Each structure stands twice: as structure tokens, then as C-alpha cells.
Amino acid sequence: MNEIKNSGRFAVLDIGGTSIKSGVYENGRMLKFAETPTQASKGGAFVVNQALEIIHGMGRIDGIGISTAGQVDFENGKILHANANIPDYTGMELRRIFEIEFHVPAVIENDVNAAALGEGHCGSARGVKDFLCLTYGTGVGGAIVIDGKIYRGAGGSAGEFGSMVTHGRQVVLGERISGCYEERASTAALVRRVRAIMPEITNGRQIFEIIEEPAVKKEVDSWMDEIAYGLVTLIHIFNPACVLLGGGVMGQEYVVSTVKNRVMEKIMPSFRNVEIRATELGNKAGLWGAAYLAEQYTKNEEEGNENSSLHQTGSRNDCR
């Protein structure tokens, strides 16, 4: 990776269904970190206006990096598809909107891809060229890094690991695929399981506060099997050096260590050199990835370089 020192001042945002995380990236530092409620139910136009207001409050900027929920057309900076969590977000031309508003280069990336880039430069995957990154929350997001670069697939949407069919026959029900990985392995799936026996439970944090309850531990252990099933499939397909597990629930050491042990039990011996790690950067991973993209994209724009190295990962010393 080419180190860039004192290269500019960048507005970076991570737009999620619950909050918009924001910061100013300058000289290797993430400054002015803040979280603003997304109010996603008000629709894509409202969310984008929120983002514009946040950036207007940052002062002078030389570029913009946006990590966002939804499938992203990276080349054109457009939302290919977003689910009902952010109504009317699909089709929004974010790059055009931000560049017209601020007259600086803007780069738009899917949130899990951005998180993978953040971890590749500043987190758990420093120095690793071939790895997968999965995030467990309402669904299961995924990113594929091959030879230090994000792999996008023919249509730009590779890494939809949550839609892998792990049980029975695939049936599309609206936007949900019955039998898919995220239906069984997401944090939302764990909450549904435990609520069936304890209706008062509303989130994963509450579950791990009562993990010693035998009935709860049984559900958690069964849920971790579901996580392992999907990881075994992915490891056998991609043969990565490393698999990163992200999302709030992966802050539980019990989950990460147990999943790792179960995966090692199930994969072929020749694949057991894979490392399974929790992500390091928490809810700021997407911001760090957006920051890297913003400075690289701005540099390439200034140099007129069409063949950019935007997604190259590697060791980085200026992440603070």
C-alpha cells in the first residue's frame, strides 16, 4: 500500500439503518467522531439530507468517503439495492449528490466492504491479502478480499453471504430467502430463538447477561452451530488465510472461541491453517475504510489515474 501523509482533510460517514456515524479524517487521525440517529423510516431522501447537514458542519474538506448500507454500484457511486429498512434508497446517486453539493471528490462503498478495508488497513487483517469479513446483526453481511482487493463479482454485489442457502429448499419470500444463512445465523435469529422461551428478551446483550441459564445456553450453542455451518462452506470455497467475524455479538469471546473450535472440527485438515478472528475496530471499521478510500480516490482524481489501487489492503502505520 502507498502511504499518504498529510494528504488532506476528509469527511467520512457510515450510513446504517440505526445511526449515521461520522468523523473527520486528517493526518492519519479520526477526529470529531459522532453518531446521529438515521431515522431511516423517513426514507432515502431524508437520510441523504441528514448526511449533507453533517458534512456541512465539518468545515473545509478535500474529499468525502461514504460507507453505506445496501448494495452499491461502486464505479458510479449509486445504490443498486436497499431493503425496506431505508425506504426509497434504491437508485439514489450518492456520488453525484455529494460532489455537486461540496465540489470535492466523493467515493461510495458498501458498509461491509468498507469495514473489511478498515480492518485490512488498521485492524485484525493488517498484512493479510486473502480474507473474508462477515458481520452478524439484523442480517449477515459479507466482503471478499482477494490479493488485497475487494472482489465484487460480475454485477458488483459479491459477498451476499447471508443469502447462502444452508437449510432445505430455497424459497424467496419478498426480500427474505427461507432457509438462508442469515435466517439462522444472524444476531436477530438468536434473539428470535431466545424470545420463544423468554418473551421479555429484546436484544443480544440481554441474552449474554443470562448465558448461564441452561435453556438460554442451549439456544446460544445451537445458534453457534448455524454460524459454523456457513463458515465451513465459505472456507472450503475460498480457502482464505483469515476469516474476520464482526458485529456487536462477536465482542463475546465465548462466541468467537466456540465458533472457531466448531469450524476446525468440521473443515478438512488441509484447510485448518485458516485463522478465525474477531474484528478489532468495532463500529468504527466502516469509517476507517471510508477514510482510506477517500484519500486514495482523491489522490487518483488529482493524478487522473483511471487504474486506481483503491482496494489494496496491507499494513498501515497511520491509524490513530
Secondary structure, 3 states (H helix, E strand, C coil): CCCCCCCCEEEEEEECCCEEEEEEEECCEEEEEEEEECCHHHCHHHHHHHHHHHHHCCCCCCEEEEEECCEEECCCCEEEECCCCCCCCCCCCHHHHHHHHHCCCEEEEEHHHHHHHHHHHHCCCCCCCCEEEEEECCCEEEEEEECCEECCCCCCCCCCHHHCECCCCCEEECCEEECEHHHHHCHHHHHHHHHCCCCCCCCHHHHHHCCCCHHHHHHHHHHHHHHHHHHHHHHHHHCCCEEEEECHHHHCHHHHHHHHHHHHHHCCHHHCCCEEEECCCHHHHHHHHHHHHHHHHHHHHHHCCCCCCCCCCCCCCCCC
